[in-house]
Amino acid sequence: MHLSITDSDSSERVINAICSRFGYNDTVEDENGQEIDNPVSKEEFAHDRLCRWVTSQVMKHESSQAVRDAELAANESIGDLDLGS
């Protein structure tokens, strides 16, 4: 799947919103405790977060569908129980 925002103003707004929402920092500490420029660009960070969110939504949807399908199957098979009555 490929998503793109063709309007550069909108693209910047979306990237900034995602970065702000998920805590992107322009600088990070390296292994020596020194503050350095973040090696992950805002665009990479936003792309990663958006992909994670989409994956999460698909998983939630498919899990809900699986539960619904299992409940339907259980309800259909409950009539097959021979309880000796």
N, C-alpha and C positions, 0 to 999 in steps of 0.2 A: 504494500500500500504506500502510495506517495501522496503526501499532502503539501500543498503550497499556498502561499499567500502572495498574490501578484502585486498588490499595492504596497510599496515600500513603507509608507507611513503606517499602514495597518500592521505590517509585518513587525516593525519596530515596537509598536504598541503591544502586540501580542507577546513578543519576546520579553519585553520589560515587565509586563504583567505576570507572566509565568515565573520569571526570575525573582521578582519581588515576593510573589506568593509562596515560593518554595525555598527562599533563603539563599539565593545566589550571592556570593561575595566577590568583589573585583580582586581582592587579595586574599591569600591564604598563608598559613605558616608552613614552612618547609620542615624537614626532619630536624633541623638545627634550631627551630624556633624563630627563624627569620621570616619576616613578612615579605612575600613575593607576589608578583602578578599571578592571578589564577590561571593555571595552564589550560583550564576548560573554558572555552569561550561561552558567552551568553547564548549564542545560537545552539551550540552543542548541548548545553545544560537544558535549554528549553525543549529541544528535540527529544532528549532522553526522558525528561519528565512527562512530556506529552505522550510518548510511546508507552511509558509505564502506566499512565492513566488509561489509555485506550485498552491496553492488555488487561488491566484490572476490571474495567467495565465489561469486557468480553467474558472474562472468567466469572464474574458475578452473574451475568445473564445466563451463561451456559450452566452454571451450578443451579440456578433457579429453575431452569428448564428441566434439568435432570431430576431434581426433587419433585417437580410437578409430574413428570412422566412416571416416576416410581410410585407416587401416590395414586395415580390413575391405574397403574398396573395392579397395585395392591387392592384397590377398591374393586377392580374387575374380578380378581381371583378370590376374593373373600367369599363369594358365593359358592366356590368349589369346596369349601371346608365341610367335612362330614363330622358334625359334633355329636352324632348318635341320637339326635332328638326325633 
